[in-house]
Amino acid sequence: MANTWFETVAVAQRRAEKRLPGSVYGAIIGGAEKGLSLNDNLTAFDQLGLAPHVAGLHAERGMEVEVMGQHLSMPVIISPTGVQAVHPEGEVAVGRAAANRGIPMGLSSFGSKSIEEVCAVNNQVFHQMYWSGGRDVMVQRLQRAEAAGAKGIILTLDWSFSNGRDWGSPWIPEKLDLKTMIKLSPQALSRPKWLMTYLKTFTLPDLSAPNMAAPGQKPPAFFGAYYEWMQSTPPSWDDIAWLRSQWNGPFMVKGVCRVDDAKRVRDLGASALSVSNHGGNNLDGTPAPIRVLPSIVEAVGGEIDVVLDGGIRRGSDVVKAVALGAKAVMIGRAYLWGLSINGQAGVENVLDVLRGGIDACLLGLGKSHVNELTPDDVTAPDGFFRTLGV
Ligand SMILES: Cc1cc2nc3c(=O)[nH]c(=O)nc-3n(C[C@H](O)[C@H](O)[C@H](O)COP(=O)(O)O)c2cc1C
């Protein structure tokens, strides 16, 4: 049997590129416009260095933390992504992997599996929502998430429907009928291993959004749900405060980059915020989250959980973010590459790669636990950090 294990996320990404149809791989890479933010999310981590010790190191290192009332075996959370057409088990495989490795999972409202299916395999699910459909619909979705057993809500706000890409966006069909299957067949046939994972389960990629279904209705098509969201009036701060008041549990606002917004999120009673630019998929030119993290931690980090989301590809990235004040990080593409090539085991492989990298950094930095990390463990070039909204 072929060796499916990989030693870094970069290796997993290379294998995913070979395995996935071009349009699926392209949809994961994404990035808005010229890809400035997408690239900055990665290069910013490259610009940060580490300041190691060589003796007095610790034989045992700990990395467990608590975020949004949940215990994390390491400071990593699965960020919500819609994983249509990546793997037939989709978010259920991700949920199992996260549960096996002891970390929470954000489930996208545009995910391919329902909140009920994912909560059945993972008891640390945060349900992610966009502001779509107005207050009545939002309350229905909160009630559904609560009934399913979600432990928290992630409200994602960093999306401005800026979808053009200089390299050309992949074509994604509205549904998989005979006509679209014929159109896509050259791509699918050129990726036989990917195709076989579906054929073995007698399924086709699911292009619906089950978590956007109204009570008693069948799941809408992905683009139907997207259209509902596009047509919805963007929320005011009052709307967000109102939504928070409707959920009796941990509540995260995802997508914050500015200090003034971070303070508003704290003031409306959120338990957490994620510093994020949607993986470079929102407004192009938004700085990498790691550049604005310290300013946001300084403003609100003592009062709510601040997590870093964007650009994490190795354990040392996690350590850099925690040293600069994040309670934990969220990961997106990293686990999608693992899922693409080896389902649940591939996601577990990614999480093990990150854990190993965090541990090696703690050893080298002379720490016995992630909570001992400080900004002094990280080197940054002049002008690296940004402060927005002060
Ligand atoms: C293919 C893809 C789909 C995504 N879908 C969602 C989504 O449905 N909801 C959401 O809040 N964020 C979504 N995101 C953003 C991720 O949650 C996360 O913020 C981003 O991937 C972090 O950057 P990274 O990929 O560099 O880790 C998506 C990202 C990707 C790559």
PDBQT file of the ligand as one rigid body, heavy atoms in Angstrom, charges set to zero:
ROOT
HETATM    1  C1  LIG A 401     -12.074  26.878   0.836  1.00  0.00    +0.000 C 
HETATM    2  C2  LIG A 401     -12.349  27.787   1.994  1.00  0.00    +0.000 A 
HETATM    3  C3  LIG A 401     -13.652  27.925   2.447  1.00  0.00    +0.000 A 
HETATM    4  C4  LIG A 401     -13.922  28.769   3.535  1.00  0.00    +0.000 A 
HETATM    5  N1  LIG A 401     -15.205  28.859   4.002  1.00  0.00    +0.000 NA
HETATM    6  C5  LIG A 401     -15.447  29.597   5.110  1.00  0.00    +0.000 A 
HETATM    7  C6  LIG A 401     -16.741  29.615   5.673  1.00  0.00    +0.000 A 
HETATM    8  O1  LIG A 401     -17.674  29.001   5.166  1.00  0.00    +0.000 OA
HETATM    9  N2  LIG A 401     -16.923  30.358   6.798  1.00  0.00    +0.000 N 
HETATM   10  C7  LIG A 401     -15.911  31.068   7.400  1.00  0.00    +0.000 A 
HETATM   11  O2  LIG A 401     -16.119  31.713   8.426  1.00  0.00    +0.000 OA
HETATM   12  N3  LIG A 401     -14.677  31.064   6.867  1.00  0.00    +0.000 NA
HETATM   13  C8  LIG A 401     -14.417  30.324   5.764  1.00  0.00    +0.000 A 
HETATM   14  N4  LIG A 401     -13.148  30.280   5.260  1.00  0.00    +0.000 N 
HETATM   15  C9  LIG A 401     -12.055  30.987   5.966  1.00  0.00    +0.000 C 
HETATM   16  C10 LIG A 401     -11.420  30.059   7.010  1.00  0.00    +0.000 C 
HETATM   17  O3  LIG A 401     -12.312  29.810   8.070  1.00  0.00    +0.000 OA
HETATM   18  C11 LIG A 401     -10.160  30.649   7.611  1.00  0.00    +0.000 C 
HETATM   19  O4  LIG A 401     -10.451  31.951   8.080  1.00  0.00    +0.000 OA
HETATM   20  C12 LIG A 401      -8.990  30.727   6.634  1.00  0.00    +0.000 C 
HETATM   21  O5  LIG A 401      -8.925  29.562   5.834  1.00  0.00    +0.000 OA
HETATM   22  C13 LIG A 401      -7.714  30.884   7.438  1.00  0.00    +0.000 C 
HETATM   23  O6  LIG A 401      -6.611  30.976   6.595  1.00  0.00    +0.000 OA
HETATM   24  P1  LIG A 401      -5.662  29.727   6.258  1.00  0.00    +0.000 P 
HETATM   25  O7  LIG A 401      -6.364  28.947   5.215  1.00  0.00    +0.000 OA
HETATM   26  O8  LIG A 401      -4.418  30.370   5.802  1.00  0.00    +0.000 OA
HETATM   27  O9  LIG A 401      -5.494  28.933   7.534  1.00  0.00    +0.000 OA
HETATM   28  C14 LIG A 401     -12.858  29.473   4.155  1.00  0.00    +0.000 A 
HETATM   29  C15 LIG A 401     -11.552  29.326   3.691  1.00  0.00    +0.000 A 
HETATM   30  C16 LIG A 401     -11.289  28.491   2.622  1.00  0.00    +0.000 A 
HETATM   31  C17 LIG A 401      -9.866  28.336   2.172  1.00  0.00    +0.000 C 
ENDROOT
TORSDOF 0
